[in-house]
Amino acid sequence: MLISVPKIKEKQLLVELKNSGIKYAVVIGKVIRAEDHKIFIEE
C-alpha cells in the first residue's frame, strides 16, 4: 500500500508507519520503507 504523506521528520514517519501497519510511504518523491524498525529511503 502506497500513500503520500506531508513533509515530516523520519522518526515521526516511522512511528506513523508502525502504528498504521503501512510499509511504504512516498515523501517528496522518495520511497521510505519501514522494516525491522529501520527506515530506508529509496530515491
C-alpha positions as protocol buffer text, in pm:
chain_id: "A"
residue {
  index: 1
  type: MET
  ca { x: 0 y: 0 z: 0 }
}
residue {
  index: 2
  type: LEU
  ca { x: 148 y: 332 z: -108 }
}
residue {
  index: 3
  type: ILE
  ca { x: 42 y: 663 z: 43 }
}
residue {
  index: 4
  type: SER
  ca { x: 157 y: 1023 z: 21 }
}
residue {
  index: 5
  type: VAL
  ca { x: 236 y: 1194 z: 349 }
}
residue {
  index: 6
  type: PRO
  ca { x: 325 y: 1553 z: 441 }
}
residue {
  index: 7
  type: LYS
  ca { x: 685 y: 1656 z: 499 }
}
residue {
  index: 8
  type: ILE
  ca { x: 761 y: 1528 z: 848 }
}
residue {
  index: 9
  type: LYS
  ca { x: 1061 y: 1402 z: 1038 }
}
residue {
  index: 10
  type: GLU
  ca { x: 1173 y: 1048 z: 966 }
}
residue {
  index: 11
  type: LYS
  ca { x: 1130 y: 937 z: 1327 }
}
residue {
  index: 12
  type: GLN
  ca { x: 772 y: 1062 z: 1328 }
}
residue {
  index: 13
  type: LEU
  ca { x: 716 y: 888 z: 996 }
}
residue {
  index: 14
  type: LEU
  ca { x: 850 y: 560 z: 1130 }
}
residue {
  index: 15
  type: VAL
  ca { x: 610 y: 578 z: 1424 }
}
residue {
  index: 16
  type: GLU
  ca { x: 320 y: 651 z: 1190 }
}
residue {
  index: 17
  type: LEU
  ca { x: 417 y: 362 z: 963 }
}
residue {
  index: 18
  type: LYS
  ca { x: 445 y: 121 z: 1256 }
}
residue {
  index: 19
  type: ASN
  ca { x: 117 y: 234 z: 1412 }
}
residue {
  index: 20
  type: SER
  ca { x: -79 y: 213 z: 1087 }
}
residue {
  index: 21
  type: GLY
  ca { x: 84 y: -103 z: 954 }
}
residue {
  index: 22
  type: ILE
  ca { x: 180 y: 75 z: 632 }
}
residue {
  index: 23
  type: LYS
  ca { x: 505 y: -49 z: 484 }
}
residue {
  index: 24
  type: TYR
  ca { x: 581 y: 218 z: 225 }
}
residue {
  index: 25
  type: ALA
  ca { x: 534 y: 594 z: 210 }
}
residue {
  index: 26
  type: VAL
  ca { x: 622 y: 840 z: -64 }
}
residue {
  index: 27
  type: VAL
  ca { x: 775 y: 1158 z: 78 }
}
residue {
  index: 28
  type: ILE
  ca { x: 879 y: 1435 z: -161 }
}
residue {
  index: 29
  type: GLY
  ca { x: 941 y: 1193 z: -445 }
}
residue {
  index: 30
  type: LYS
  ca { x: 1121 y: 938 z: -228 }
}
residue {
  index: 31
  type: VAL
  ca { x: 1001 y: 599 z: -109 }
}
residue {
  index: 32
  type: ILE
  ca { x: 1051 y: 543 z: 261 }
}
residue {
  index: 33
  type: ARG
  ca { x: 1019 y: 187 z: 381 }
}
residue {
  index: 34
  type: ALA
  ca { x: 978 y: 81 z: 742 }
}
residue {
  index: 35
  type: GLU
  ca { x: 1130 y: -260 z: 800 }
}
residue {
  index: 36
  type: ASP
  ca { x: 1277 y: -411 z: 1116 }
}
residue {
  index: 37
  type: HIS
  ca { x: 1237 y: -77 z: 1295 }
}
residue {
  index: 38
  type: LYS
  ca { x: 1464 y: 96 z: 1042 }
}
residue {
  index: 39
  type: ILE
  ca { x: 1389 y: 350 z: 770 }
}
residue {
  index: 40
  type: PHE
  ca { x: 1518 y: 302 z: 417 }
}
residue {
  index: 41
  type: ILE
  ca { x: 1494 y: 591 z: 171 }
}
residue {
  index: 42
  type: GLU
  ca { x: 1487 y: 493 z: -196 }
}
residue {
  index: 43
  type: GLU
  ca { x: 1531 y: 777 z: -446 }
}
